[in-house]
Amino acid sequence: MEVIQTDFRINRAVRLLNENSSLTLTDLASGCTLSISRLSHLFKAETGLTLRE
């Protein structure tokens, strides 16, 4: 069985979005201690989706 590990910062981003879907991208990135650019890149790499999707 293959274990898939997701970056803990992306797990945090998903949790934050589930708790408050009206977060701005700036607030979300700050909550994950990432720049907006890095969060966007990691999110796409981990989920296959953009943050706008």
PDB file of N, CA, C and O in Angstrom:
ATOM      1  N   MET A   1       0.843  -1.169   0.000  1.00  0.00           N
ATOM      2  CA  MET A   1       0.000   0.000   0.000  1.00  0.00           C
ATOM      3  C   MET A   1       0.896   1.243   0.000  1.00  0.00           C
ATOM      4  O   MET A   1       1.851   1.326   0.773  1.00  0.00           O
ATOM      5  N   GLU A   2       0.585   2.195  -0.861  1.00  0.00           N
ATOM      6  CA  GLU A   2       1.355   3.426  -0.963  1.00  0.00           C
ATOM      7  C   GLU A   2       0.773   4.488  -0.032  1.00  0.00           C
ATOM      8  O   GLU A   2      -0.428   4.757  -0.048  1.00  0.00           O
ATOM      9  N   VAL A   3       1.626   5.072   0.760  1.00  0.00           N
ATOM     10  CA  VAL A   3       1.202   6.137   1.660  1.00  0.00           C
ATOM     11  C   VAL A   3       1.515   7.472   0.995  1.00  0.00           C
ATOM     12  O   VAL A   3       2.655   7.736   0.612  1.00  0.00           O
ATOM     13  N   ILE A   4       0.502   8.301   0.862  1.00  0.00           N
ATOM     14  CA  ILE A   4       0.681   9.608   0.247  1.00  0.00           C
ATOM     15  C   ILE A   4       0.749  10.652   1.353  1.00  0.00           C
ATOM     16  O   ILE A   4      -0.167  10.778   2.166  1.00  0.00           O
ATOM     17  N   GLN A   5       1.838  11.390   1.370  1.00  0.00           N
ATOM     18  CA  GLN A   5       1.990  12.429   2.381  1.00  0.00           C
ATOM     19  C   GLN A   5       1.775  13.784   1.737  1.00  0.00           C
ATOM     20  O   GLN A   5       2.334  14.080   0.681  1.00  0.00           O
ATOM     21  N   THR A   6       0.973  14.589   2.372  1.00  0.00           N
ATOM     22  CA  THR A   6       0.703  15.937   1.911  1.00  0.00           C
ATOM     23  C   THR A   6       1.458  16.909   2.805  1.00  0.00           C
ATOM     24  O   THR A   6       1.555  16.712   4.016  1.00  0.00           O
ATOM     25  N   ASP A   7       1.980  17.940   2.205  1.00  0.00           N
ATOM     26  CA  ASP A   7       2.694  18.977   2.957  1.00  0.00           C
ATOM     27  C   ASP A   7       1.792  19.502   4.076  1.00  0.00           C
ATOM     28  O   ASP A   7       0.637  19.852   3.831  1.00  0.00           O
ATOM     29  N   PHE A   8       2.309  19.556   5.286  1.00  0.00           N
ATOM     30  CA  PHE A   8       1.501  19.980   6.439  1.00  0.00           C
ATOM     31  C   PHE A   8       0.953  21.390   6.258  1.00  0.00           C
ATOM     32  O   PHE A   8      -0.101  21.719   6.802  1.00  0.00           O
ATOM     33  N   ARG A   9       1.659  22.227   5.499  1.00  0.00           N
ATOM     34  CA  ARG A   9       1.177  23.596   5.285  1.00  0.00           C
ATOM     35  C   ARG A   9      -0.054  23.611   4.389  1.00  0.00           C
ATOM     36  O   ARG A   9      -0.922  24.472   4.533  1.00  0.00           O
ATOM     37  N   ILE A  10      -0.129  22.662   3.468  1.00  0.00           N
ATOM     38  CA  ILE A  10      -1.313  22.563   2.611  1.00  0.00           C
ATOM     39  C   ILE A  10      -2.472  21.998   3.421  1.00  0.00           C
ATOM     40  O   ILE A  10      -3.612  22.430   3.251  1.00  0.00           O
ATOM     41  N   ASN A  11      -2.198  21.045   4.291  1.00  0.00           N
ATOM     42  CA  ASN A  11      -3.245  20.551   5.195  1.00  0.00           C
ATOM     43  C   ASN A  11      -3.801  21.701   6.031  1.00  0.00           C
ATOM     44  O   ASN A  11      -5.012  21.805   6.227  1.00  0.00           O
ATOM     45  N   ARG A  12      -2.919  22.553   6.516  1.00  0.00           N
ATOM     46  CA  ARG A  12      -3.351  23.708   7.307  1.00  0.00           C
ATOM     47  C   ARG A  12      -4.199  24.652   6.455  1.00  0.00           C
ATOM     48  O   ARG A  12      -5.227  25.146   6.919  1.00  0.00           O
ATOM     49  N   ALA A  13      -3.782  24.907   5.216  1.00  0.00           N
ATOM     50  CA  ALA A  13      -4.539  25.798   4.325  1.00  0.00           C
ATOM     51  C   ALA A  13      -5.946  25.263   4.096  1.00  0.00           C
ATOM     52  O   ALA A  13      -6.916  26.021   4.139  1.00  0.00           O
ATOM     53  N   VAL A  14      -6.059  23.969   3.854  1.00  0.00           N
ATOM     54  CA  VAL A  14      -7.376  23.363   3.631  1.00  0.00           C
ATOM     55  C   VAL A  14      -8.231  23.482   4.884  1.00  0.00           C
ATOM     56  O   VAL A  14      -9.416  23.803   4.804  1.00  0.00           O
ATOM     57  N   ARG A  15      -7.631  23.224   6.041  1.00  0.00           N
ATOM     58  CA  ARG A  15      -8.366  23.348   7.298  1.00  0.00           C
ATOM     59  C   ARG A  15      -8.843  24.784   7.517  1.00  0.00           C
ATOM     60  O   ARG A  15      -9.993  25.006   7.897  1.00  0.00           O
ATOM     61  N   LEU A  16      -7.968  25.752   7.278  1.00  0.00           N
ATOM     62  CA  LEU A  16      -8.340  27.155   7.442  1.00  0.00           C
ATOM     63  C   LEU A  16      -9.467  27.545   6.494  1.00  0.00           C
ATOM     64  O   LEU A  16     -10.383  28.270   6.881  1.00  0.00           O
ATOM     65  N   LEU A  17      -9.404  27.069   5.261  1.00  0.00           N
ATOM     66  CA  LEU A  17     -10.461  27.373   4.293  1.00  0.00           C
ATOM     67  C   LEU A  17     -11.782  26.731   4.693  1.00  0.00           C
ATOM     68  O   LEU A  17     -12.845  27.324   4.510  1.00  0.00           O
ATOM     69  N   ASN A  18     -11.717  25.523   5.237  1.00  0.00           N
ATOM     70  CA  ASN A  18     -12.942  24.867   5.696  1.00  0.00           C
ATOM     71  C   ASN A  18     -13.563  25.610   6.875  1.00  0.00           C
ATOM     72  O   ASN A  18     -14.786  25.666   7.008  1.00  0.00           O
ATOM     73  N   GLU A  19     -12.718  26.179   7.724  1.00  0.00           N
ATOM     74  CA  GLU A  19     -13.208  26.919   8.886  1.00  0.00           C
ATOM     75  C   GLU A  19     -13.733  28.304   8.515  1.00  0.00           C
ATOM     76  O   GLU A  19     -14.645  28.819   9.162  1.00  0.00           O
ATOM     77  N   ASN A  20     -13.155  28.908   7.470  1.00  0.00           N
ATOM     78  CA  ASN A  20     -13.540  30.267   7.088  1.00  0.00           C
ATOM     79  C   ASN A  20     -13.295  30.460   5.591  1.00  0.00           C
ATOM     80  O   ASN A  20     -12.206  30.859   5.179  1.00  0.00           O
ATOM     81  N   SER A  21     -14.301  30.177   4.796  1.00  0.00           N
ATOM     82  CA  SER A  21     -14.146  30.220   3.341  1.00  0.00           C
ATOM     83  C   SER A  21     -13.989  31.633   2.791  1.00  0.00           C
ATOM     84  O   SER A  21     -13.701  31.803   1.606  1.00  0.00           O
ATOM     85  N   SER A  22     -14.173  32.643   3.626  1.00  0.00           N
ATOM     86  CA  SER A  22     -14.042  34.019   3.144  1.00  0.00           C
ATOM     87  C   SER A  22     -12.654  34.614   3.415  1.00  0.00           C
ATOM     88  O   SER A  22     -12.457  35.818   3.245  1.00  0.00           O
ATOM     89  N   LEU A  23     -11.694  33.786   3.832  1.00  0.00           N
ATOM     90  CA  LEU A  23     -10.336  34.272   4.064  1.00  0.00           C
ATOM     91  C   LEU A  23      -9.750  34.849   2.781  1.00  0.00           C
ATOM     92  O   LEU A  23      -9.969  34.322   1.691  1.00  0.00           O
ATOM     93  N   THR A  24      -9.010  35.929   2.927  1.00  0.00           N
ATOM     94  CA  THR A  24      -8.290  36.455   1.766  1.00  0.00           C
ATOM     95  C   THR A  24      -7.057  35.591   1.528  1.00  0.00           C
ATOM     96  O   THR A  24      -6.614  34.865   2.417  1.00  0.00           O
ATOM     97  N   LEU A  25      -6.519  35.676   0.338  1.00  0.00           N
ATOM     98  CA  LEU A  25      -5.313  34.927   0.018  1.00  0.00           C
ATOM     99  C   LEU A  25      -4.153  35.367   0.915  1.00  0.00           C
ATOM    100  O   LEU A  25      -3.329  34.548   1.323  1.00  0.00           O
ATOM    101  N   THR A  26      -4.098  36.640   1.212  1.00  0.00           N
ATOM    102  CA  THR A  26      -3.062  37.170   2.106  1.00  0.00           C
ATOM    103  C   THR A  26      -3.181  36.559   3.498  1.00  0.00           C
ATOM    104  O   THR A  26      -2.179  36.143   4.080  1.00  0.00           O
ATOM    105  N   ASP A  27      -4.397  36.502   4.034  1.00  0.00           N
ATOM    106  CA  ASP A  27      -4.615  35.918   5.361  1.00  0.00           C
ATOM    107  C   ASP A  27      -4.323  34.422   5.363  1.00  0.00           C
ATOM    108  O   ASP A  27      -3.749  33.898   6.317  1.00  0.00           O
ATOM    109  N   LEU A  28      -4.717  33.742   4.300  1.00  0.00           N
ATOM    110  CA  LEU A  28      -4.474  32.304   4.202  1.00  0.00           C
ATOM    111  C   LEU A  28      -2.975  32.021   4.170  1.00  0.00           C
ATOM    112  O   LEU A  28      -2.490  31.152   4.895  1.00  0.00           O
ATOM    113  N   ALA A  29      -2.249  32.743   3.341  1.00  0.00           N
ATOM    114  CA  ALA A  29      -0.799  32.554   3.251  1.00  0.00           C
ATOM    115  C   ALA A  29      -0.136  32.849   4.595  1.00  0.00           C
ATOM    116  O   ALA A  29       0.755  32.120   5.030  1.00  0.00           O
ATOM    117  N   SER A  30      -0.572  33.913   5.238  1.00  0.00           N
ATOM    118  CA  SER A  30      -0.026  34.271   6.542  1.00  0.00           C
ATOM    119  C   SER A  30      -0.294  33.168   7.566  1.00  0.00           C
ATOM    120  O   SER A  30       0.579  32.844   8.372  1.00  0.00           O
ATOM    121  N   GLY A  31      -1.480  32.601   7.538  1.00  0.00           N
ATOM    122  CA  GLY A  31      -1.833  31.522   8.455  1.00  0.00           C
ATOM    123  C   GLY A  31      -1.032  30.258   8.236  1.00  0.00           C
ATOM    124  O   GLY A  31      -0.938  29.408   9.121  1.00  0.00           O
ATOM    125  N   CYS A  32      -0.454  30.137   7.052  1.00  0.00           N
ATOM    126  CA  CYS A  32       0.375  28.970   6.724  1.00  0.00           C
ATOM    127  C   CYS A  32       1.861  29.302   6.768  1.00  0.00           C
ATOM    128  O   CYS A  32       2.700  28.462   6.441  1.00  0.00           O
ATOM    129  N   THR A  33       2.185  30.526   7.170  1.00  0.00           N
ATOM    130  CA  THR A  33       3.557  31.045   7.215  1.00  0.00           C
ATOM    131  C   THR A  33       4.283  30.873   5.882  1.00  0.00           C
ATOM    132  O   THR A  33       5.439  30.452   5.830  1.00  0.00           O
ATOM    133  N   LEU A  34       3.568  31.213   4.806  1.00  0.00           N
ATOM    134  CA  LEU A  34       4.121  31.152   3.455  1.00  0.00           C
ATOM    135  C   LEU A  34       3.809  32.448   2.728  1.00  0.00           C
ATOM    136  O   LEU A  34       2.892  33.181   3.099  1.00  0.00           O
ATOM    137  N   SER A  35       4.585  32.720   1.689  1.00  0.00           N
ATOM    138  CA  SER A  35       4.226  33.830   0.812  1.00  0.00           C
ATOM    139  C   SER A  35       3.047  33.375  -0.046  1.00  0.00           C
ATOM    140  O   SER A  35       2.797  32.178  -0.182  1.00  0.00           O
ATOM    141  N   ILE A  36       2.338  34.321  -0.613  1.00  0.00           N
ATOM    142  CA  ILE A  36       1.216  33.982  -1.487  1.00  0.00           C
ATOM    143  C   ILE A  36       1.707  33.135  -2.656  1.00  0.00           C
ATOM    144  O   ILE A  36       1.069  32.153  -3.033  1.00  0.00           O
ATOM    145  N   SER A  37       2.835  33.520  -3.218  1.00  0.00           N
ATOM    146  CA  SER A  37       3.397  32.798  -4.359  1.00  0.00           C
ATOM    147  C   SER A  37       3.727  31.349  -3.998  1.00  0.00           C
ATOM    148  O   SER A  37       3.389  30.428  -4.741  1.00  0.00           O
ATOM    149  N   ARG A  38       4.385  31.155  -2.859  1.00  0.00           N
ATOM    150  CA  ARG A  38       4.777  29.798  -2.445  1.00  0.00           C
ATOM    151  C   ARG A  38       3.555  28.955  -2.099  1.00  0.00           C
ATOM    152  O   ARG A  38       3.494  27.777  -2.452  1.00  0.00           O
ATOM    153  N   LEU A  39       2.595  29.542  -1.420  1.00  0.00           N
ATOM    154  CA  LEU A  39       1.367  28.821  -1.100  1.00  0.00           C
ATOM    155  C   LEU A  39       0.663  28.388  -2.381  1.00  0.00           C
ATOM    156  O   LEU A  39       0.221  27.244  -2.491  1.00  0.00           O
ATOM    157  N   SER A  40       0.560  29.286  -3.337  1.00  0.00           N
ATOM    158  CA  SER A  40      -0.102  28.966  -4.604  1.00  0.00           C
ATOM    159  C   SER A  40       0.609  27.822  -5.313  1.00  0.00           C
ATOM    160  O   SER A  40      -0.035  26.906  -5.826  1.00  0.00           O
ATOM    161  N   HIS A  41       1.934  27.876  -5.341  1.00  0.00           N
ATOM    162  CA  HIS A  41       2.726  26.828  -5.997  1.00  0.00           C
ATOM    163  C   HIS A  41       2.545  25.475  -5.301  1.00  0.00           C
ATOM    164  O   HIS A  41       2.278  24.468  -5.958  1.00  0.00           O
ATOM    165  N   LEU A  42       2.690  25.454  -3.985  1.00  0.00           N
ATOM    166  CA  LEU A  42       2.548  24.201  -3.240  1.00  0.00           C
ATOM    167  C   LEU A  42       1.134  23.638  -3.342  1.00  0.00           C
ATOM    168  O   LEU A  42       0.951  22.431  -3.496  1.00  0.00           O
ATOM    169  N   PHE A  43       0.137  24.516  -3.255  1.00  0.00           N
ATOM    170  CA  PHE A  43      -1.252  24.073  -3.316  1.00  0.00           C
ATOM    171  C   PHE A  43      -1.528  23.391  -4.653  1.00  0.00           C
ATOM    172  O   PHE A  43      -2.157  22.333  -4.692  1.00  0.00           O
ATOM    173  N   LYS A  44      -1.064  23.988  -5.740  1.00  0.00           N
ATOM    174  CA  LYS A  44      -1.258  23.413  -7.076  1.00  0.00           C
ATOM    175  C   LYS A  44      -0.526  22.074  -7.192  1.00  0.00           C
ATOM    176  O   LYS A  44      -1.073  21.110  -7.728  1.00  0.00           O
ATOM    177  N   ALA A  45       0.703  22.017  -6.692  1.00  0.00           N
ATOM    178  CA  ALA A  45       1.493  20.787  -6.765  1.00  0.00           C
ATOM    179  C   ALA A  45       0.866  19.657  -5.954  1.00  0.00           C
ATOM    180  O   ALA A  45       0.888  18.502  -6.379  1.00  0.00           O
ATOM    181  N   GLU A  46       0.311  19.981  -4.799  1.00  0.00           N
ATOM    182  CA  GLU A  46      -0.247  18.962  -3.907  1.00  0.00           C
ATOM    183  C   GLU A  46      -1.655  18.524  -4.296  1.00  0.00           C
ATOM    184  O   GLU A  46      -2.003  17.350  -4.161  1.00  0.00           O
ATOM    185  N   THR A  47      -2.466  19.465  -4.780  1.00  0.00           N
ATOM    186  CA  THR A  47      -3.881  19.153  -5.015  1.00  0.00           C
ATOM    187  C   THR A  47      -4.262  19.072  -6.487  1.00  0.00           C
ATOM    188  O   THR A  47      -5.286  18.482  -6.834  1.00  0.00           O
ATOM    189  N   GLY A  48      -3.444  19.660  -7.352  1.00  0.00           N
ATOM    190  CA  GLY A  48      -3.800  19.724  -8.766  1.00  0.00           C
ATOM    191  C   GLY A  48      -4.789  20.842  -9.066  1.00  0.00           C
ATOM    192  O   GLY A  48      -5.233  20.992 -10.204  1.00  0.00           O
ATOM    193  N   LEU A  49      -5.132  21.622  -8.054  1.00  0.00           N
ATOM    194  CA  LEU A  49      -6.085  22.722  -8.199  1.00  0.00           C
ATOM    195  C   LEU A  49      -5.396  24.041  -7.883  1.00  0.00           C
ATOM    196  O   LEU A  49      -4.411  24.085  -7.146  1.00  0.00           O
ATOM    197  N   THR A  50      -5.931  25.109  -8.451  1.00  0.00           N
ATOM    198  CA  THR A  50      -5.463  26.427  -8.046  1.00  0.00           C
ATOM    199  C   THR A  50      -6.273  26.858  -6.833  1.00  0.00           C
ATOM    200  O   THR A  50      -7.324  26.283  -6.550  1.00  0.00           O
ATOM    201  N   LEU A  51      -5.799  27.849  -6.127  1.00  0.00           N
ATOM    202  CA  LEU A  51      -6.535  28.338  -4.960  1.00  0.00           C
ATOM    203  C   LEU A  51      -7.865  28.961  -5.357  1.00  0.00           C
ATOM    204  O   LEU A  51      -8.778  29.021  -4.533  1.00  0.00           O
ATOM    205  N   ARG A  52      -7.998  29.415  -6.571  1.00  0.00           N
ATOM    206  CA  ARG A  52      -9.260  29.996  -7.032  1.00  0.00           C
ATOM    207  C   ARG A  52     -10.311  28.926  -7.320  1.00  0.00           C
ATOM    208  O   ARG A  52     -11.509  29.207  -7.292  1.00  0.00           O
ATOM    209  N   GLU A  53      -9.868  27.710  -7.594  1.00  0.00           N
ATOM    210  CA  GLU A  53     -10.801  26.620  -7.879  1.00  0.00           C
ATOM    211  C   GLU A  53     -11.356  26.117  -6.580  1.00  0.00           C
ATOM    212  O   GLU A  53     -12.169  25.193  -6.573  1.00  0.00           O
TER     213      GLU A  53
END
